[in-house]
Amino acid sequence: MENLSSDCEKLINKLEAAAMFKKKEDSYYAYMDIQSGSGGTEAQDWVQC
């Protein structure tokens, strides 16, 4: 019964992801650039992670 529950949960997760990303543009690559701006040392450290 636990295996069935785990399998169902995995299937639900896959179906949710497929429903969110169903447009043709969703398969394209993306580039995201994060800059710290004026946040100080902690912001710079976070951006470098």
Summary of the structure (lengths in Angstrom):
residues: 49
radius of gyration: 18.9
end to end distance: 41.2
largest distance: 53.5
contacts: 69
relative contact order: 0.09
helix: 65%
strand: 0%
